[in-house]
Amino acid sequence: MNQLEKALNLPKGKDILNWKIKTLARSPKEIMITQLGFAAFHVMASSLFIWLG
């Protein structure tokens, strides 16, 4: 597939704004909980590394 064929296959009309078709949509609350979990894990791992090191 060349660049022109790829450009011709792009969604058109109202479909172009429907980004949920090809992405995994998550709620902002779920994203925040995941980020807090990663941050807590990072803080605990860093604390253990400093404490044991």
N, CA, C and O atoms as a Tinker XYZ file with bonds, in Angstrom:
   212  protein
     1  N      0.830000   -1.180000    0.000000    73     2
     2  CA     0.000000    0.000000    0.000000    64     1     3
     3  C      0.881000    1.253000    0.000000    63     2     4     5
     4  O      1.738000    1.412000    0.869000    81     3
     5  N      0.674000    2.113000   -0.947000    73     3     6
     6  CA     1.458000    3.344000   -0.955000    64     5     7
     7  C      0.720000    4.450000   -0.201000    63     6     8     9
     8  O     -0.387000    4.247000    0.298000    81     7
     9  N      1.354000    5.626000   -0.127000    73     7    10
    10  CA     0.800000    6.736000    0.655000    64     9    11
    11  C     -0.557000    7.183000    0.124000    63    10    12    13
    12  O     -1.453000    7.501000    0.906000    81    11
    13  N     -0.716000    7.212000   -1.196000    73    11    14
    14  CA    -1.979000    7.664000   -1.778000    64    13    15
    15  C     -3.114000    6.719000   -1.410000    63    14    16    17
    16  O     -4.208000    7.169000   -1.067000    81    15
    17  N     -2.867000    5.412000   -1.479000    73    15    18
    18  CA    -3.901000    4.446000   -1.113000    64    17    19
    19  C     -4.272000    4.568000    0.358000    63    18    20    21
    20  O     -5.443000    4.452000    0.719000    81    19
    21  N     -3.265000    4.804000    1.212000    73    19    22
    22  CA    -3.545000    4.983000    2.637000    64    21    23
    23  C     -4.398000    6.223000    2.869000    63    22    24    25
    24  O     -5.323000    6.201000    3.681000    81    23
    25  N     -4.089000    7.306000    2.154000    73    23    26
    26  CA    -4.843000    8.550000    2.314000    64    25    27
    27  C     -6.278000    8.387000    1.832000    63    26    28    29
    28  O     -7.191000    8.989000    2.397000    81    27
    29  N     -6.487000    7.590000    0.809000    73    27    30
    30  CA    -7.841000    7.397000    0.285000    64    29    31
    31  C     -8.690000    6.538000    1.210000    63    30    32    33
    32  O     -9.918000    6.597000    1.146000    81    31
    33  N     -8.059000    5.736000    2.073000    73    31    34
    34  CA    -8.796000    4.864000    2.982000    64    33    35
    35  C     -9.176000    5.533000    4.294000    63    34    36    37
    36  O     -9.788000    4.892000    5.148000    81    35
    37  N     -8.829000    6.807000    4.480000    73    35    38
    38  CA    -9.169000    7.506000    5.721000    64    37    39
    39  C    -10.676000    7.665000    5.848000    63    38    40    41
    40  O    -11.371000    7.804000    4.841000    81    39
    41  N    -11.193000    7.645000    7.087000    73    39    42
    42  CA   -12.631000    7.841000    7.266000    64    41    43
    43  C    -13.051000    9.243000    6.837000    63    42    44    45
    44  O    -12.286000   10.201000    6.952000    81    43
    45  N    -14.269000    9.339000    6.344000    73    43    46
    46  CA   -14.771000   10.622000    5.864000    64    45    47
    47  C    -16.092000   10.956000    6.558000    63    46    48    49
    48  O    -16.766000   10.069000    7.082000    81    47
    49  N    -16.449000   12.216000    6.557000    73    47    50
    50  CA   -17.727000   12.647000    7.120000    64    49    51
    51  C    -17.734000   12.587000    8.634000    63    50    52    53
    52  O    -16.740000   12.909000    9.285000    81    51
    53  N    -18.866000   12.170000    9.190000    73    51    54
    54  CA   -19.017000   12.131000   10.647000    64    53    55
    55  C    -18.154000   11.042000   11.280000    63    54    56    57
    56  O    -17.850000   11.105000   12.471000    81    55
    57  N    -17.766000   10.060000   10.500000    73    55    58
    58  CA   -16.966000    8.949000   11.019000    64    57    59
    59  C    -15.579000    9.394000   11.464000    63    58    60    61
    60  O    -14.957000    8.743000   12.304000    81    59
    61  N    -15.090000   10.499000   10.909000    73    59    62
    62  CA   -13.729000   10.934000   11.238000    64    61    63
    63  C    -13.629000   11.380000   12.692000    63    62    64    65
    64  O    -12.549000   11.316000   13.280000    81    63
    65  N    -14.743000   11.834000   13.287000    73    63    66
    66  CA   -14.736000   12.265000   14.680000    64    65    67
    67  C    -15.005000   11.117000   15.647000    63    66    68    69
    68  O    -14.885000   11.297000   16.859000    81    67
    69  N    -15.363000    9.961000   15.143000    73    67    70
    70  CA   -15.682000    8.815000   15.994000    64    69    71
    71  C    -14.395000    8.049000   16.290000    63    70    72    73
    72  O    -14.172000    6.967000   15.747000    81    71
    73  N    -13.545000    8.616000   17.158000    73    71    74
    74  CA   -12.247000    8.031000   17.449000    64    73    75
    75  C    -12.352000    6.758000   18.269000    63    74    76    77
    76  O    -11.382000    6.005000   18.359000    81    75
    77  N    -13.504000    6.501000   18.867000    73    75    78
    78  CA   -13.661000    5.307000   19.701000    64    77    79
    79  C    -13.677000    4.025000   18.872000    63    78    80    81
    80  O    -13.564000    2.930000   19.423000    81    79
    81  N    -13.816000    4.153000   17.567000    73    79    82
    82  CA   -13.857000    2.968000   16.713000    64    81    83
    83  C    -12.561000    2.167000   16.842000    63    82    84    85
    84  O    -12.593000    0.939000   16.928000    81    83
    85  N    -11.420000    2.863000   16.856000    73    83    86
    86  CA   -10.139000    2.165000   16.820000    64    85    87
    87  C     -9.316000    2.345000   18.088000    63    86    88    89
    88  O     -8.147000    1.960000   18.112000    81    87
    89  N     -9.883000    2.914000   19.132000    73    87    90
    90  CA    -9.137000    3.104000   20.372000    64    89    91
    91  C     -9.881000    2.469000   21.530000    63    90    92    93
    92  O    -11.078000    2.197000   21.443000    81    91
    93  N     -9.168000    2.240000   22.602000    73    91    94
    94  CA    -9.795000    1.745000   23.816000    64    93    95
    95  C    -10.126000    2.951000   24.683000    63    94    96    97
    96  O     -9.237000    3.551000   25.286000    81    95
    97  N    -11.380000    3.296000   24.742000    73    95    98
    98  CA   -11.794000    4.479000   25.496000    64    97    99
    99  C    -11.858000    4.144000   26.982000    63    98   100   101
   100  O    -12.436000    3.132000   27.379000    81    99
   101  N    -11.266000    4.996000   27.784000    73    99   102
   102  CA   -11.292000    4.846000   29.241000    64   101   103
   103  C    -11.831000    6.128000   29.843000    63   102   104   105
   104  O    -11.640000    7.211000   29.290000    81   103
   105  N    -12.499000    6.007000   30.962000    73   103   106
   106  CA   -13.009000    7.196000   31.635000    64   105   107
   107  C    -11.859000    7.914000   32.336000    63   106   108   109
   108  O    -10.866000    7.282000   32.698000    81   107
   109  N    -11.983000    9.230000   32.529000    73   107   110
   110  CA   -10.922000    9.967000   33.229000    64   109   111
   111  C    -10.666000    9.434000   34.637000    63   110   112   113
   112  O     -9.529000    9.444000   35.107000    81   111
   113  N    -11.723000    8.966000   35.313000    73   111   114
   114  CA   -11.553000    8.423000   36.664000    64   113   115
   115  C    -10.683000    7.165000   36.628000    63   114   116   117
   116  O     -9.816000    6.977000   37.481000    81   115
   117  N    -10.919000    6.318000   35.647000    73   115   118
   118  CA   -10.146000    5.082000   35.521000    64   117   119
   119  C     -8.681000    5.381000   35.193000    63   118   120   121
   120  O     -7.783000    4.706000   35.696000    81   119
   121  N     -8.440000    6.379000   34.359000    73   119   122
   122  CA    -7.069000    6.781000   34.035000    64   121   123
   123  C     -6.372000    7.307000   35.280000    63   122   124   125
   124  O     -5.210000    6.983000   35.526000    81   123
   125  N     -7.084000    8.130000   36.081000    73   123   126
   126  CA    -6.494000    8.701000   37.291000    64   125   127
   127  C     -6.146000    7.606000   38.299000    63   126   128   129
   128  O     -5.086000    7.657000   38.923000    81   127
   129  N     -7.021000    6.625000   38.461000    73   127   130
   130  CA    -6.764000    5.526000   39.394000    64   129   131
   131  C     -5.529000    4.736000   38.952000    63   130   132   133
   132  O     -4.705000    4.354000   39.782000    81   131
   133  N     -5.405000    4.498000   37.663000    73   131   134
   134  CA    -4.240000    3.785000   37.139000    64   133   135
   135  C     -2.958000    4.579000   37.374000    63   134   136   137
   136  O     -1.938000    4.013000   37.767000    81   135
   137  N     -3.009000    5.891000   37.133000    73   135   138
   138  CA    -1.827000    6.720000   37.358000    64   137   139
   139  C     -1.445000    6.742000   38.831000    63   138   140   141
   140  O     -0.260000    6.691000   39.161000    81   139
   141  N     -2.435000    6.817000   39.724000    73   139   142
   142  CA    -2.144000    6.798000   41.155000    64   141   143
   143  C     -1.528000    5.465000   41.570000    63   142   144   145
   144  O     -0.639000    5.427000   42.421000    81   143
   145  N     -1.998000    4.373000   40.971000    73   143   146
   146  CA    -1.427000    3.061000   41.257000    64   145   147
   147  C      0.028000    2.975000   40.831000    63   146   148   149
   148  O      0.867000    2.471000   41.578000    81   147
   149  N      0.335000    3.466000   39.629000    73   147   150
   150  CA     1.722000    3.473000   39.166000    64   149   151
   151  C      2.591000    4.351000   40.058000    63   150   152   153
   152  O      3.723000    3.988000   40.375000    81   151
   153  N      2.067000    5.505000   40.464000    73   151   154
   154  CA     2.838000    6.407000   41.325000    64   153   155
   155  C      3.101000    5.759000   42.680000    63   154   156   157
   156  O      4.213000    5.851000   43.200000    81   155
   157  N      2.090000    5.103000   43.259000    73   155   158
   158  CA     2.261000    4.444000   44.555000    64   157   159
   159  C      3.298000    3.325000   44.450000    63   158   160   161
   160  O      4.140000    3.175000   45.335000    81   159
   161  N      3.240000    2.549000   43.385000    73   159   162
   162  CA     4.217000    1.481000   43.181000    64   161   163
   163  C      5.629000    2.057000   43.065000    63   162   164   165
   164  O      6.576000    1.518000   43.638000    81   163
   165  N      5.759000    3.150000   42.323000    73   163   166
   166  CA     7.066000    3.782000   42.141000    64   165   167
   167  C      7.612000    4.301000   43.475000    63   166   168   169
   168  O      8.795000    4.129000   43.767000    81   167
   169  N      6.761000    4.931000   44.280000    73   167   170
   170  CA     7.194000    5.463000   45.577000    64   169   171
   171  C      7.610000    4.327000   46.503000    63   170   172   173
   172  O      8.627000    4.434000   47.190000    81   171
   173  N      6.832000    3.232000   46.533000    73   171   174
   174  CA     7.186000    2.095000   47.395000    64   173   175
   175  C      8.494000    1.450000   46.943000    63   174   176   177
   176  O      9.341000    1.117000   47.772000    81   175
   177  N      8.662000    1.274000   45.636000    73   175   178
   178  CA     9.893000    0.669000   45.130000    64   177   179
   179  C     11.096000    1.563000   45.426000    63   178   180   181
   180  O     12.155000    1.071000   45.815000    81   179
   181  N     10.936000    2.858000   45.245000    73   179   182
   182  CA    12.038000    3.786000   45.531000    64   181   183
   183  C     12.377000    3.797000   47.017000    63   182   184   185
   184  O     13.548000    3.835000   47.394000    81   183
   185  N     11.346000    3.762000   47.858000    73   183   186
   186  CA    11.576000    3.754000   49.305000    64   185   187
   187  C     12.326000    2.502000   49.732000    63   186   188   189
   188  O     13.257000    2.576000   50.534000    81   187
   189  N     11.928000    1.362000   49.203000    73   187   190
   190  CA    12.628000    0.116000   49.529000    64   189   191
   191  C     14.072000    0.155000   49.038000    63   190   192   193
   192  O     14.982000   -0.296000   49.733000    81   191
   193  N     14.275000    0.687000   47.853000    73   191   194
   194  CA    15.629000    0.765000   47.299000    64   193   195
   195  C     16.516000    1.648000   48.173000    63   194   196   197
   196  O     17.668000    1.306000   48.441000    81   195
   197  N     15.977000    2.783000   48.617000    73   195   198
   198  CA    16.750000    3.691000   49.476000    64   197   199
   199  C     16.983000    3.056000   50.847000    63   198   200   201
   200  O     18.079000    3.149000   51.400000    81   199
   201  N     15.939000    2.406000   51.398000    73   199   202
   202  CA    16.033000    1.815000   52.729000    64   201   203
   203  C     17.031000    0.656000   52.753000    63   202   204   205
   204  O     17.813000    0.523000   53.695000    81   203
   205  N     17.001000   -0.180000   51.713000    73   203   206
   206  CA    17.888000   -1.347000   51.666000    64   205   207
   207  C     19.274000   -1.003000   51.127000    63   206   208   209
   208  O     20.233000   -1.736000   51.370000    81   207
   209  N     19.385000    0.092000   50.407000    73   207   210
   210  CA    20.639000    0.425000   49.737000    64   209   211
   211  C     21.591000    1.138000   50.623000    63   210   212
   212  O     22.692000    1.484000   50.195000    81   211
